[in-house]
């Protein structure tokens, strides 16, 4: 480890915070996270990053609208982190959800979809995607970005392993794990809305954005179902997860063009979801190149 003392200190603090949140009911833990997130979001450097991205993506917003979204972004992020210790406690329902419940729509779209690719984005509490499929009896392999702190990363790996067939950190080993899972007819889920420096250029909110092509590459190469999964926070710790019908995508003689076209469809869908609930997306992430003109 490059920074053993710092990593151990961060890990100990995280475990203490986790223990505190575990002792609280789901709704209370989520509310504590919202309050902490709001306070953190007041830091100028973090506020400026979200403000820049909002101006870049949705320039028609008025200043007061951006301010409201900024505040909501940090509340949602705080809630999402604070809800992690309670993930196993969430229950599924087909009715309007209360705190600690997830209303699930479109479960039939998973039937007969062995070897499927599920995708979502960093919206609401994105960790619920693999939790929902597991509770539906259709656990999947989840692809995630490893945390910078290896101690915290190993800990969160165990958390994800508890509600999935396997947790695969992005990289060469994840690629092998994905292929092995698909060869066995198992489901793989991934979040596709973050920047990948060595990805492909695909338009997102009207600007070129480096986008991971793996979803399209796998789908086109193996003719796999690609199923969008949308997560929405309906208030506090109550959620709706919608499992959509598989996407319709074209295949032609130009594989590069087909990959770009499919990821364009994915980015367009993700943009629609974000515009509907902008305060629930991960705007602090540097999705676009720094030199993107506003």
C-alpha positions as CSV (number, residue, x, y, z in Angstrom):
1,X,0.0,0.0,0.0
2,X,1.2,3.5,-0.9
3,X,-0.3,5.2,2.1
4,X,-0.8,2.6,4.8
5,X,-1.4,5.0,7.7
6,X,-3.9,7.1,5.9
7,X,-5.7,4.1,4.5
8,X,-6.0,2.5,7.9
9,X,-7.3,5.7,9.4
10,X,-9.9,6.1,6.7
11,X,-10.9,2.5,7.1
12,X,-11.3,2.8,10.8
13,X,-13.4,6.0,10.5
14,X,-15.5,4.3,7.8
15,X,-16.2,1.3,10.0
16,X,-17.2,3.5,12.9
17,X,-19.5,5.5,10.8
18,X,-20.9,2.2,9.4
19,X,-21.6,0.9,12.9
20,X,-23.4,4.1,13.9
21,X,-25.6,4.0,10.8
22,X,-26.3,0.3,11.3
23,X,-27.7,1.0,14.8
24,X,-30.2,3.5,13.4
25,X,-33.5,2.6,11.5
26,X,-33.2,2.9,7.7
27,X,-35.1,6.2,7.5
28,X,-33.1,7.8,10.3
29,X,-29.8,6.6,8.8
30,X,-30.8,8.0,5.4
31,X,-31.8,11.4,7.0
32,X,-28.4,11.6,8.8
33,X,-26.7,11.0,5.5
34,X,-28.8,13.7,3.9
35,X,-27.7,16.2,6.5
36,X,-24.1,15.3,6.2
37,X,-24.2,15.4,2.5
38,X,-25.8,18.9,2.6
39,X,-22.9,20.1,4.8
40,X,-20.2,18.6,2.6
41,X,-21.8,20.1,-0.5
42,X,-21.3,23.6,0.8
43,X,-17.5,23.2,0.3
44,X,-16.6,25.7,-2.5
45,X,-14.5,23.3,-4.6
46,X,-17.3,20.7,-4.6
47,X,-20.1,23.2,-5.3
48,X,-18.1,24.7,-8.2
49,X,-17.6,21.3,-9.8
50,X,-21.3,20.5,-9.8
51,X,-22.2,24.0,-11.0
52,X,-19.8,23.7,-13.9
53,X,-21.3,20.4,-15.0
54,X,-24.8,21.6,-14.7
55,X,-24.0,24.7,-16.8
56,X,-22.3,22.4,-19.4
57,X,-25.1,19.9,-19.6
58,X,-28.2,22.0,-19.1
59,X,-27.3,25.6,-19.9
60,X,-31.0,26.7,-20.0
61,X,-31.4,26.3,-16.2
62,X,-31.8,29.4,-14.2
63,X,-29.3,30.0,-11.3
64,X,-32.0,29.2,-8.7
65,X,-32.8,26.0,-10.5
66,X,-29.1,25.0,-10.5
67,X,-28.8,25.8,-6.8
68,X,-31.8,23.6,-6.0
69,X,-30.3,20.7,-8.0
70,X,-26.9,21.2,-6.4
71,X,-28.4,20.9,-2.9
72,X,-30.4,17.8,-3.9
73,X,-27.3,16.1,-5.4
74,X,-25.5,16.2,-2.1
75,X,-28.5,15.1,-0.1
76,X,-29.0,12.2,-2.4
77,X,-25.3,11.2,-2.3
78,X,-25.3,11.4,1.5
79,X,-28.4,9.3,1.7
80,X,-26.9,6.7,-0.7
81,X,-23.8,6.3,1.4
82,X,-25.8,6.2,4.7
83,X,-28.1,3.5,3.3
84,X,-25.4,1.1,2.4
85,X,-25.3,-0.7,5.8
86,X,-29.1,-1.3,5.5
87,X,-29.1,-2.7,1.9
88,X,-30.0,-6.3,3.0
89,X,-33.0,-4.9,5.0
90,X,-34.7,-3.4,2.0
91,X,-37.9,-5.2,0.9
92,X,-39.6,-5.3,-2.5
93,X,-43.2,-4.3,-3.2
94,X,-45.4,-3.7,-6.1
95,X,-47.2,-0.9,-4.2
96,X,-46.1,2.7,-3.6
97,X,-43.1,2.2,-1.3
98,X,-42.5,3.3,2.3
99,X,-39.1,3.9,3.8
100,X,-37.0,0.8,3.4
101,X,-39.0,-0.5,0.4
102,X,-38.4,-0.7,-3.3
103,X,-41.3,-0.7,-5.7
104,X,-40.2,-3.0,-8.6
105,X,-41.8,-2.6,-12.1
106,X,-41.1,-4.9,-15.1
107,X,-40.0,-8.1,-13.4
108,X,-41.3,-10.0,-16.4
109,X,-38.5,-8.5,-18.5
110,X,-36.0,-10.7,-16.7
111,X,-37.8,-13.9,-17.6
112,X,-36.0,-16.2,-20.0
113,X,-33.1,-13.7,-20.3
114,X,-30.2,-16.0,-19.4
115,X,-26.9,-14.4,-20.3
116,X,-28.3,-10.9,-20.2
117,X,-26.5,-7.6,-19.8
118,X,-28.2,-5.2,-17.4
119,X,-27.1,-1.6,-17.1
120,X,-27.9,1.4,-15.1
121,X,-26.4,4.7,-14.0
122,X,-25.3,6.5,-10.8
123,X,-28.8,7.6,-10.1
124,X,-30.7,7.6,-6.7
125,X,-29.1,4.6,-4.8
126,X,-27.4,2.7,-7.7
127,X,-26.4,-0.2,-5.4
128,X,-30.0,-1.3,-5.4
129,X,-29.8,-2.7,-9.0
130,X,-28.0,-5.9,-8.0
131,X,-29.9,-6.1,-4.7
132,X,-33.3,-6.1,-6.5
133,X,-32.3,-8.9,-9.0
134,X,-30.9,-11.0,-6.1
135,X,-34.2,-10.6,-4.1
136,X,-36.1,-11.6,-7.3
137,X,-34.1,-14.8,-7.4
138,X,-32.0,-13.6,-10.4
139,X,-28.7,-12.6,-8.9
140,X,-26.1,-11.2,-11.2
141,X,-22.4,-10.4,-11.4
142,X,-21.8,-6.7,-10.7
143,X,-19.0,-4.7,-12.3
144,X,-17.8,-1.8,-10.2
145,X,-15.0,0.7,-10.0
146,X,-12.5,-0.1,-7.2
147,X,-12.2,2.3,-4.3
148,X,-8.9,4.2,-4.1
149,X,-8.4,2.9,-0.6
150,X,-7.6,-0.9,-0.9
151,X,-8.9,-1.7,2.6
152,X,-12.2,0.0,2.0
153,X,-12.4,-1.6,-1.5
154,X,-11.9,-5.1,0.0
155,X,-14.6,-4.4,2.6
156,X,-17.1,-3.1,0.0
157,X,-16.3,-6.1,-2.2
158,X,-17.5,-8.4,0.6
159,X,-20.7,-6.3,0.9
160,X,-21.5,-6.6,-2.8
161,X,-20.6,-10.3,-2.8
162,X,-23.4,-10.8,-0.3
163,X,-26.1,-9.8,-2.8
164,X,-24.6,-10.9,-6.1
165,X,-23.1,-13.8,-7.9
166,X,-19.8,-12.0,-7.9
167,X,-18.3,-8.5,-7.6
168,X,-15.9,-7.7,-10.4
169,X,-13.6,-4.6,-10.2
170,X,-13.1,-3.0,-13.5
171,X,-10.0,-4.1,-15.4
172,X,-8.6,-7.1,-17.1
173,X,-9.7,-9.5,-14.4
174,X,-13.3,-8.2,-14.7
175,X,-13.2,-8.8,-18.4
176,X,-12.3,-12.4,-17.8
177,X,-15.0,-12.7,-15.1
178,X,-17.7,-11.2,-17.4
179,X,-16.9,-13.6,-20.2
180,X,-16.9,-16.6,-17.9
181,X,-20.2,-15.6,-16.4
182,X,-21.8,-15.1,-19.9
183,X,-20.4,-18.4,-21.0
184,X,-22.4,-20.0,-18.2
185,X,-25.6,-18.1,-19.2
186,X,-25.4,-15.8,-16.1
187,X,-26.4,-12.2,-15.9
188,X,-23.9,-9.3,-15.7
189,X,-24.8,-5.8,-14.5
190,X,-22.8,-2.6,-15.0
191,X,-23.1,1.2,-14.5
192,X,-22.3,2.9,-17.8
193,X,-22.4,6.7,-17.1
194,X,-18.9,7.4,-15.9
195,X,-15.9,8.7,-17.9
196,X,-13.5,6.2,-19.3
197,X,-10.4,7.9,-20.6
198,X,-9.5,5.2,-23.1
199,X,-13.1,4.6,-24.1
200,X,-14.9,5.9,-27.3
201,X,-16.3,9.3,-27.9
202,X,-20.1,9.4,-27.7
203,X,-22.3,12.4,-27.3
204,X,-23.8,13.0,-23.9
205,X,-25.9,16.1,-23.1
206,X,-24.8,17.5,-26.5
207,X,-21.0,17.2,-25.8
208,X,-18.5,14.5,-26.7
209,X,-17.9,12.2,-23.7
210,X,-15.4,9.4,-23.4
211,X,-17.6,6.3,-22.9
212,X,-16.9,2.7,-22.0
213,X,-17.8,0.5,-25.0
214,X,-17.8,-2.9,-23.2
215,X,-21.6,-3.1,-23.0
216,X,-22.0,-2.7,-26.7
217,X,-19.0,-4.8,-27.6
218,X,-20.3,-7.8,-25.6
219,X,-23.9,-7.4,-26.8
220,X,-23.0,-7.1,-30.5
221,X,-20.4,-9.9,-30.4
222,X,-22.8,-12.4,-28.7
223,X,-26.2,-11.0,-29.6
224,X,-27.2,-10.6,-26.0
225,X,-30.2,-8.9,-24.5
226,X,-29.4,-5.4,-23.2
227,X,-31.8,-4.5,-20.4
228,X,-31.9,-1.0,-18.9
229,X,-32.6,-0.7,-15.2
230,X,-33.7,2.6,-13.8
231,X,-33.5,3.5,-10.1
232,X,-35.5,6.5,-8.7
233,X,-35.7,7.9,-5.2
234,X,-39.3,8.6,-4.4
235,X,-38.6,10.4,-1.1
236,X,-36.3,9.6,1.8
237,X,-35.4,5.9,1.7
238,X,-38.2,4.8,-0.6
239,X,-37.4,3.8,-4.1
240,X,-38.7,2.6,-7.5
241,X,-36.7,0.3,-9.7
242,X,-37.9,-0.2,-13.3
243,X,-36.6,-3.1,-15.3
244,X,-37.2,-2.1,-18.9
245,X,-37.7,-4.2,-22.0
246,X,-34.5,-5.2,-23.8
247,X,-33.2,-2.5,-26.1
248,X,-33.5,-2.9,-29.9
249,X,-30.2,-2.4,-31.6
250,X,-29.0,-2.7,-35.1
251,X,-26.1,-4.8,-36.4
252,X,-24.3,-4.1,-39.7
253,X,-21.0,-4.6,-41.5
254,X,-19.2,-1.8,-39.6
255,X,-18.7,-3.1,-36.0
256,X,-17.1,0.2,-34.8
257,X,-20.1,2.2,-36.0
258,X,-22.5,-0.3,-34.5
259,X,-20.7,-0.1,-31.1
260,X,-20.9,3.7,-31.2
261,X,-24.5,3.7,-32.2
262,X,-25.6,1.4,-29.4
263,X,-23.6,3.4,-26.8
264,X,-25.3,6.5,-28.3
265,X,-28.7,4.9,-27.5
266,X,-27.5,4.1,-24.0
267,X,-26.3,7.7,-23.4
268,X,-29.5,9.1,-24.8
269,X,-31.6,7.0,-22.4
270,X,-29.4,7.9,-19.5
271,X,-29.7,11.6,-20.4
272,X,-33.5,11.2,-20.3
273,X,-33.4,9.7,-16.9
274,X,-31.1,12.4,-15.5
275,X,-33.2,15.2,-17.0
276,X,-36.3,13.7,-15.2
277,X,-34.5,13.7,-11.8
278,X,-31.3,15.7,-12.1
279,X,-30.8,16.0,-8.4
280,X,-30.4,12.3,-8.2
281,X,-27.4,11.9,-10.5
282,X,-23.7,12.0,-9.6
283,X,-22.9,15.5,-10.9
284,X,-19.6,15.8,-8.9
285,X,-18.1,13.2,-11.4
286,X,-16.0,14.8,-14.1
287,X,-17.9,13.2,-17.0
288,X,-16.7,15.6,-19.7
289,X,-13.1,16.6,-20.7
290,X,-11.8,19.7,-18.8
291,X,-11.5,21.7,-22.0
292,X,-15.2,21.1,-23.0
293,X,-16.6,24.6,-23.9
294,X,-19.6,25.7,-21.9
